[in-house]
Amino acid sequence: MSSRERILGRVRRALADVQQDDTPYEQAVSRDYLREHGDRSVAQSVDLLAENLADYRAIVHRCTADDLAVTIAGMLAARGARTVLVPPGLEPSWLAETEAEQVPDRIESTPHELDRIDSVVTACAVAVAETGTIVLDGSPDQGRRRITLVPDHHICVVQVPEQVVSSVPQALERLDPARPLTWISGPSATSDIELDRVEGVHGPRTLEVVLVGDQSSEDVNS
């Protein structure tokens, strides 16, 4: 008997006393779990998102839509970025003030070519306040997954409040599971080796998030 047959046999024995029916999975599994923790206003959810992003060592900025281009240009200049990778559907006005060379994403770009890019700017699909998580779904203004994993500096723009949700269940309701979803909670980091934190292993070493809304404020952290 092969390992596969032994495993399947154990599964069959474990399910032998389970009553068989045609109830769809969506109905068979209870979905009455808590959808969010606490009762927050929209402004409080945005503040919680900023707090949790900063706790994960992301650098958080807030600005108005009118100030977005200047804000991004300042971030790129402060980083010393000479090149910035641009997804095909990114709003052109976002980079109208930067002096960095704008490099369009190309399917044929190799990892080595992407690694030579200083920064990348993207939008996002949704942001989760309770977990400080940014979700990308590969839409044209976010680009392919690899362009947010290889360059060492990622600037992600979040539209406030329309792209901010309180909890993961609320985020899942907005996302298409058939799309390539990338869940980002702070800069890439691991502590697998002797419990020493190492950043930039699985993605960008620096994550900057711009919360774009009606009101601007100083950076949440720097």
C-alpha positions in Angstrom: 0.0 0.0 0.0 1.4 3.4 -1.0 1.6 6.4 1.3 -1.2 8.0 -0.7 -3.5 5.0 -0.2 -2.8 4.9 3.6 -3.6 8.6 4.0 -6.8 8.4 2.0 -7.8 5.3 4.0 -7.4 7.2 7.2 -9.5 10.1 5.8 -12.3 7.7 4.8 -12.3 6.0 8.2 -12.4 9.4 10.0 -15.4 10.4 7.8 -17.2 7.1 8.1 -19.7 8.4 10.7 -20.3 11.8 9.0 -23.8 12.1 7.6 -23.7 12.8 3.9 -25.8 15.5 2.5 -25.8 17.9 -0.4 -25.6 21.1 1.6 -23.3 23.6 -0.1 -20.1 24.4 1.7 -21.0 28.1 2.0 -24.1 27.0 4.0 -22.6 24.1 5.9 -19.9 26.2 7.6 -21.1 28.8 10.1 -20.3 32.4 9.2 -21.6 34.0 12.4 -18.1 35.0 13.7 -17.3 38.5 14.8 -16.7 40.7 11.8 -14.8 43.5 13.6 -13.6 44.2 17.1 -15.2 47.3 18.7 -17.3 50.0 17.3 -15.1 52.6 15.6 -15.9 55.5 13.4 -14.2 55.8 10.0 -11.7 58.3 11.3 -10.9 56.0 14.2 -10.3 53.1 11.8 -8.0 55.2 9.7 -6.1 56.2 12.9 -5.8 52.6 13.9 -4.5 51.7 10.4 -1.8 54.3 10.7 -0.9 53.2 14.2 -0.6 49.5 13.2 1.3 50.3 10.1 3.8 52.3 12.1 4.0 49.5 14.7 5.1 47.2 11.9 7.9 49.7 11.0 6.2 51.1 7.9 6.7 54.9 7.5 3.2 56.5 7.3 2.4 59.9 5.7 -0.9 61.7 5.4 -1.7 64.2 2.7 -4.6 65.6 0.6 -5.1 64.6 -3.0 -3.8 68.0 -4.1 -0.5 67.4 -2.2 0.0 63.8 -3.3 2.4 64.5 -6.2 4.6 66.8 -4.0 4.5 64.3 -1.1 5.7 61.4 -3.3 8.3 63.6 -4.9 9.6 64.5 -1.5 9.7 60.9 -0.4 11.7 59.8 -3.4 14.1 62.7 -3.1 14.6 62.0 0.6 15.4 58.4 -0.3 17.8 59.5 -3.0 15.9 57.5 -5.6 17.2 58.1 -9.1 14.7 55.6 -10.7 11.1 54.7 -9.9 9.2 51.8 -11.3 5.8 52.6 -12.6 2.9 50.1 -13.0 1.0 50.5 -16.3 -2.2 51.8 -14.7 -0.7 54.2 -12.2 -2.3 57.7 -12.2 0.4 59.8 -14.1 -0.3 62.9 -11.9 1.0 61.1 -8.8 4.6 61.3 -10.2 4.3 64.7 -11.9 6.6 66.4 -9.5 9.4 63.9 -9.1 12.8 64.3 -10.8 13.5 60.5 -10.7 13.5 58.6 -13.9 10.2 56.9 -14.4 10.8 53.3 -15.6 7.7 51.5 -17.0 7.1 48.0 -15.9 7.8 45.5 -18.7 6.9 41.8 -18.7 10.3 41.0 -20.1 12.1 42.8 -17.2 14.4 40.4 -15.4 14.8 40.2 -11.6 18.3 41.7 -11.9 16.9 44.7 -13.9 14.2 45.2 -11.2 16.8 44.9 -8.5 18.6 47.9 -9.9 15.4 50.1 -9.6 15.6 52.3 -6.5 11.8 52.6 -5.7 8.4 51.5 -6.8 5.1 53.4 -6.4 1.7 51.6 -6.4 -1.9 51.9 -5.4 -3.6 49.2 -3.4 -6.8 47.2 -3.4 -7.7 47.6 0.3 -6.2 48.4 3.7 -7.1 46.6 7.0 -7.1 48.8 10.1 -7.1 46.0 12.7 -4.0 44.3 11.3 -2.2 47.2 9.6 -2.3 45.3 6.4 -2.1 46.5 2.8 -3.6 44.2 0.1 -2.6 44.4 -3.6 -4.5 42.4 -6.2 -2.5 42.9 -9.3 -4.7 45.6 -10.8 -3.1 47.9 -13.4 -2.3 50.6 -10.8 -0.6 48.0 -8.7 1.2 46.0 -11.3 2.6 42.5 -11.1 3.6 41.0 -7.8 7.3 40.9 -8.6 7.6 44.7 -8.9 6.6 45.1 -5.2 8.9 42.4 -4.0 12.2 43.0 -5.8 12.9 46.8 -5.4 14.1 47.8 -2.0 11.7 50.7 -1.5 7.9 50.5 -1.9 5.6 53.6 -1.8 2.0 52.5 -1.5 -0.9 55.0 -1.8 -4.1 54.3 0.1 -7.3 56.3 -0.6 -9.0 57.3 2.6 -11.6 56.4 3.6 -12.9 54.4 0.6 -10.1 51.8 0.6 -9.9 51.4 4.4 -11.8 48.6 6.2 -11.9 47.7 9.8 -11.2 43.9 9.7 -10.0 41.0 7.5 -13.5 39.6 7.0 -14.6 43.0 5.6 -11.5 43.0 3.3 -12.2 39.6 2.0 -15.7 40.7 0.9 -14.0 43.3 -1.4 -11.4 41.0 -2.9 -11.5 38.6 -5.8 -10.0 35.2 -4.6 -9.1 34.4 -8.2 -6.7 37.4 -8.4 -3.0 37.3 -7.2 -3.4 38.8 -3.8 -0.4 40.1 -1.9 -0.9 40.8 1.8 1.6 43.3 3.2 2.0 44.0 6.9 5.1 46.3 7.1 8.5 45.9 5.4 9.7 42.4 4.6 11.3 40.9 7.7 12.2 37.5 9.2 13.6 36.3 12.5 14.1 32.6 11.4 17.9 32.7 11.8 18.9 32.7 15.5 16.0 35.1 16.2 17.8 38.0 14.7 15.5 40.3 12.8 16.6 40.7 9.2 14.7 43.1 6.9 14.5 43.0 3.1 14.7 39.2 2.7 11.3 38.5 1.0 10.5 41.9 -0.2 11.3 45.6 0.2 13.4 46.7 3.1 11.4 50.0 3.4 7.7 50.4 3.1 6.2 53.9 3.0 2.4 54.3 3.0 0.6 57.5 2.0 -2.9 57.9 3.4 -4.6 60.3 1.0 -7.7 62.0 2.3 -9.4 65.4 2.9 -7.0 66.3 5.7 -3.2 66.2 5.9 -1.0 65.8 9.0 2.6 65.3 10.0 4.1 61.8 9.5 2.8 59.3 12.0 6.4 58.1 12.4 9.7 58.7 10.7 
